[in-house]
């Protein structure tokens, strides 16, 4: 069952690189200036996203480098930013906001929006709109990653607080139960001590009177006197244990 779940998880992780690579490869076939270098950069940059959960910095580095090579080697559309956007989101989600912002700045500074082909084909306000659109995408990807990280942190903290509260409740209930058992044991001890001491005193008086009158002391009476004495000594030891603060 575990292997099956891991297999489904791996298959799900592979869907993202494939979904990113398909439109990029389709754009390459439509671009007359693309060659094997662009194809390799697109495929490697997309496949690097397989490990975006476990090691987000690796896809961030690989996708940024590969898509920069593609953007600078041949005219690339805005779709070339898609793998970098995903890796920026993954890095921000993992807590590497500074590195994610640095990768975004590097890609925007030398990527498809700033390449010579893009500048010449989008003069004036179109160039500004293209650059602003890419900038907005990168900011949104980073913000979404940060928000998801904060939400996960809050959920983990809430779960930990719930566990701590439940543990404290269980410890409190255990302490109250132990305290109640100790109270009952002490009350029972006091009651038994009183009753046995009465028995011991009465047995001692009976033995004393019998001897004073010159009568033979019954063996049962002597046994009661001895047993009550032993019980008193054992109860004394038990009392020391019950009152020991340790």
Secondary structure, 3 states (H helix, E strand, C coil): CHHHHHHHHHHHHHHHHHHHHHHHHHHHHHCCCCCHHHHHHHHHHHHHHHHCCCCHHHHHHHHHHHHHHHHHHCCCCHHHHHHHHHHHHHHHHCCCHHHHHHHHHHHHHHCCCCCHHHHHHCCCHHHHHHHHHHHHHHHHHHHHHHHHHHHHHHHHHHHHHHHHHHHHHHHHHHHHHHHHHHHHHHHHHHHHHHHHHHHHHHHHHHHHHHHHCCCCCCHHHHHHHHHHHHHHHHHHHHHHHHCCCC
